[in-house]
Amino acid sequence: MEPDGESGRELREAVVDALPSIVLVLDGKGTITFAAGTLPSHVQISAAELQGRSAWEFLHPDDLEDAVGSLAYAQTTDEEPVGPFLFRYFDRNGDVRIADAVALNRSEAPAVGGMVMLLRDVVGQQAVERALECLAEGGELAVIAEHILRAVEETPITGPGWVLRLDWLGDPVEGRPAQVEVLGLSPGAVTLGTLAAHVGDWVFDEGAEEQLVDPDLSTVSVELRDALHGLGMHSLVAMPVRTPDATRPDLWLVACNRRQAPATVNERRTIRRYASVLSVAVERLRLQAELRHAATHDGLTGLANRATFMARLAAARDGTYALLYLDLDGFKPINDRLGHGAGDAVLAEIGRRVTKRVGADDLVARLGGDEFAVLVREGTPEQAEVLAKAIVEAVARPIAVHDEQVLLGVSIGIATGAALELASLLERADGAMYEAKMDEGVGGWRVAEHGDRRVADRRAPRSNPV
């Protein structure tokens, strides 16, 4: 039996006032004739402040026309709820908030006499949607994380959070990632700064897949715990963010709460959903990096490709350079006798050996086939010859392939000059390499004369590798 009279009114008031949203009744002019319920505390506006005022004064001016039109449309139907309608509004402090509303026309009902509106704040939802838009637009990971972290501070989390990025590629320390970096902080966590990285050993767990729930902040450092207590926080949920094929987490998404208790199912579900957006962002950025690398690098050796090498030559504007043009001696028989798989393995090994001989600022490229090039900034002829000798010696060492030890040599042409001469340097170095290859033996170099394409009569002693 349904309660009626005074008890019924008390029950309805208690239920409606406890709703995590606001119920309004608007008359035909948009005046709020009834208001009940609550919005999250961060909205800073109550139902009592709304009653008797025009709904339009709370709306963002840019959304007013749409809101009036939506109300007029809702008044044309009385069979079922209409919506949701999305709009921006101002809270007590004049800050812009975002809400959606569902309308039900009850203008003909004597006890109501207006449009019933159910409003709920959706700032967190909007932040996630903005993160997805940023993802679709190719935005940076830090920017996507910023939007997600704005959502973290909204219901049901309603606490500060941050994103940690793990550097697994650097030199590990005791099996741990080389660095734990704070990628982003939510607005309420900004004061934590780098202290947010002072979490427990769980951040180093390569096999982590499930959420960590810390109901009393016992897994973080004393300094971070004290700082969180200063913010009124007493528990946290941390979610490892990993892409589908990843062997370890790329990120950790951390969210704090004022309650000292295990996280609710809704909180855990929400942070998992936020982490999935970050996972997609990490995967997209990884694929983009792979595509960029594939466009600029040789797929076999990982070195810069011809297009990248030529672009570097064209972009040089100042300084002097040494250019070494390399062509392997004795490579074709390896392909013919052992197959192209063996030849590919040999080329990859040659690329590694040459790269180890050059400086960090020098560029090594595979120009095609068994031809390579090295561009040395501020390289003198003497330095270039020292480098050529080191490369010849490195290439001459036996290479293990298909249970055999194969021997190669390399002919190198060298040209040096100013940045604006780089196009001609390539041609002159190619000519010098050709002259070097014409000599008997395996492995050596020639230096092109400065100023024209003739080859200087300077040649390295040559000998067969052992």
Secondary structure, DSSP 8 states (H G I E B T S, - for coil): ----HHHHHHHHHHHHHTSSSEEEEE-TTSBEEEEEE---GGG---HHHHTTSBGGGGB-HHHHHHHHHHHHHHTT--SS-EEEEEEEEE-TTS-EEEEEEEEEEETT-TTT-EEEEEEEE-HHHHHHHHHHHHHHTT--HHHHHHHHHHHHTSTTT-S-EEEEEEE-SS--BTTB-SEEEEEEE-GGGGGGGGGGG---GGGG-TT--S-EEETTSTTS-HHHHHHHHHTT--EEEEEEE--TT-SS-SEEEEEEESS-S---HHHHHHHHHHHHHHHHHHHHHHHHHHHHHHHHB-TTT-SB-HHHHHHHHHH--SSEEEEEEEEEES-HHHHHHH-HHHHHHHHHHHHHHHHHHS-TT-EEEEEETTEEEEEEET--HHHHHHHHHHHHHHHHS-EEETTEEE--EEEEEEEEEEGGGHHHHHHHHHHHHHHHHHSSSS-EEEEE-TTSS-EEEEE-------
